[in-house]
Amino acid sequence: MKVSAFLKMCRKKELMPHSLNIESLQQLVKQVVTPMDNAEYEYLEVKKMLIEIYNRDNNPDSHCEPLPGEPGLLFHEFIFLLAMIAMNSETLSPAPHEQIEKFFNQKLQFAQVPKEGREYKTFDWYLEKAQLKAAGIRPDEDGSEDDLWSDGEGEDEMDRFEIDEKQKQFKLFLEQKAAEEANF
């Protein structure tokens, strides 16, 4: 996304001039976006084109055409800019995550994430669940197995036994080679 498109989105979502002014947005963009060449540096630092575009384009529904040398926002820069705007908004909350969440839900009208979707699960959690399932113990309290699946679903015990035999043969081979090298 180009920075002028971000400006257009801020106007469309009525963040400007209600939550922040163009000078503040220009400053936030300068803090987040690193110019990659002289043209981008000139666009952001010298000419301050965001302010000029803001003053020139009063229609939030108009089409946005990027200018030569205009820097783009990477996804993480886009999200970071929104979070910085949220932190500078009027909805003061003691916890920054609550303030950002309120901003995304109320100002940007993002859908609320359900409580069960917020649970943070680590790789170890999934690994433990898979090991319990492999041992024949049901790890699910609610009986749902949608979270966990494997490529080997439906394999019978003979396949697992065959792999174990191959592993044993390989281990024996390695031990023989080690013994041969030790006697060399």
ChimeraX attribute file (.defattr): number of C-alpha atoms within 10 A of each C-alpha:
attribute: neighborCount
match mode: 1-to-1
recipient: residues
	/A:1	13
	/A:2	17
	/A:3	20
	/A:4	22
	/A:5	16
	/A:6	20
	/A:7	22
	/A:8	23
	/A:9	16
	/A:10	20
	/A:11	18
	/A:12	14
	/A:13	13
	/A:14	15
	/A:15	17
	/A:16	17
	/A:17	10
	/A:18	11
	/A:19	16
	/A:20	17
	/A:21	12
	/A:22	18
	/A:23	12
	/A:24	13
	/A:25	20
	/A:26	18
	/A:27	13
	/A:28	16
	/A:29	21
	/A:30	15
	/A:31	10
	/A:32	15
	/A:33	19
	/A:34	15
	/A:35	18
	/A:36	11
	/A:37	10
	/A:38	10
	/A:39	15
	/A:40	18
	/A:41	19
	/A:42	15
	/A:43	18
	/A:44	24
	/A:45	14
	/A:46	10
	/A:47	11
	/A:48	16
	/A:49	18
	/A:50	21
	/A:51	17
	/A:52	11
	/A:53	15
	/A:54	17
	/A:55	10
	/A:56	9
	/A:57	13
	/A:58	11
	/A:59	11
	/A:60	16
	/A:61	11
	/A:62	9
	/A:63	10
	/A:64	15
	/A:65	9
	/A:66	14
	/A:67	11
	/A:68	9
	/A:69	16
	/A:70	19
	/A:71	22
	/A:72	20
	/A:73	20
	/A:74	12
	/A:75	10
	/A:76	10
	/A:77	16
	/A:78	19
	/A:79	12
	/A:80	14
	/A:81	20
	/A:82	19
	/A:83	19
	/A:84	16
	/A:85	19
	/A:86	23
	/A:87	18
	/A:88	15
	/A:89	17
	/A:90	13
	/A:91	14
	/A:92	14
	/A:93	12
	/A:94	8
	/A:95	8
	/A:96	13
	/A:97	13
	/A:98	14
	/A:99	20
	/A:100	22
	/A:101	16
	/A:102	19
	/A:103	21
	/A:104	17
	/A:105	14
	/A:106	12
	/A:107	15
	/A:108	16
	/A:109	11
	/A:110	12
	/A:111	9
	/A:112	11
	/A:113	10
	/A:114	8
	/A:115	7
	/A:116	7
	/A:117	7
	/A:118	8
	/A:119	8
	/A:120	7
	/A:121	8
	/A:122	8
	/A:123	8
	/A:124	9
	/A:125	10
	/A:126	13
	/A:127	12
	/A:128	12
	/A:129	18
	/A:130	18
	/A:131	12
	/A:132	14
	/A:133	15
	/A:134	10
	/A:135	9
	/A:136	9
	/A:137	11
	/A:138	14
	/A:139	15
	/A:140	12
	/A:141	6
	/A:142	6
	/A:143	8
	/A:144	10
	/A:145	11
	/A:146	6
	/A:147	8
	/A:148	11
	/A:149	9
	/A:150	7
	/A:151	6
	/A:152	9
	/A:153	7
	/A:154	7
	/A:155	9
	/A:156	9
	/A:157	8
	/A:158	9
	/A:159	11
	/A:160	11
	/A:161	11
	/A:162	11
	/A:163	11
	/A:164	12
	/A:165	12
	/A:166	11
	/A:167	12
	/A:168	12
	/A:169	12
	/A:170	12
	/A:171	12
	/A:172	12
	/A:173	12
	/A:174	12
	/A:175	12
	/A:176	12
	/A:177	12
	/A:178	12
	/A:179	11
	/A:180	10
	/A:181	9
	/A:182	8
	/A:183	7
	/A:184	6
